[in-house]
């Protein structure tokens, strides 16, 4: 299951970049990132790649868990990716909140 380990590591990196992109949204460019190229890379990896790769990785975790096979992925990496998925779900619910746009 080397493919799942690779996918887990990629999802972890995308999850970190997603949290960084959220901090950019909260603090703005006046905060810690002043380079526009860096900001665009963080947003691209975090939001666009992260919203695709992290749910796919968690779906693969579920399929492997239901098939009762050993995944070969460490527990901390699995827990971190599941937490990143919950952060993404809460973020999507926050954006679709009807009181957010008032």
N, C-alpha and C positions, 0 to 999 in steps of 0.2 A: 504494500500500500504506500509506495513512495510517492505516488501521484497525489494522495491525500495529504501527505506531509508537506509537499511543495505547495499545494493549494492552501493549506492552513497557514503557512508562513506568508504567502502572498496576501491572504485575507487579513492577517495580523498587521502587515505593513499598511494596507489600505485602510484598516480601522484606525490606526494611529494618525494617518493623514486626514481621515474624516474628522477626528477630534480636533486636529489642528485647524482644519477649515472652519469648524464651528467656532473656535476661538477667534479666528479672523473675522467671522461674521459678527461676533459680539463686540470685539475691541476695535475693529476697523483697521485700516492700513496705518493709522497713527501709532498703533501698538508696537508689536515686536517685529513685524515684517514690513520693510520699506521697499524692497526690490519687487517690481511688478512681475518679473519672470518667475521668481520664487513663489509669489502668491498664486500665479496662474497654474504652476505645476502642482502646488499643494491642493488647490481646488479641483484640478483635473483628476489627480490620483484619488483624493479623498472622496469627492462627491460622485463623480461619474463612474470611476472604476469600483469604488467601495460599495456603492449601492447595487452593483451587479455581483461582485465576487463574494462578498460576505454572506449574503443569503444563499448563494449556490453552495458555498462551503458548508454552511449549517445544514442545508438539505442533504448534502453528502454524508455529514455526520449522522443524521437521522437514518438514512438508508443503511449505512454500515452498522449502526447500533441495532436496527431492526433485523438485520441479517445475522446478528450475533457473531460477527467476525471481529478480530483484533484490528484496530485502526493503525496502530503504530505512532499515534500522535500523543504527545505528552498532555497531561491533564491541564496544566496551566494554559497551554495554547488553546485548547478546546474551550475552556472557561472564558478566556479573554475574547475569543471570537464570538461566543454566545452573548457576552456582555456588549460587545460592539454592535451586534444585531439588535439588542434591546435599545441601545442608544439611538440607532437609526430608526427604529419603529417609533420611539417617542418623539423624535425629531419630525418624522412625517406626520404624526398625529398633531403635533404642535403647529405645523404649517397649514394643515387643513382645518384647524379650529376656526369656527365662524367668528369668534371674538378677536382673533389675531388680526383680521383685516379691518377692524373698526378704528 
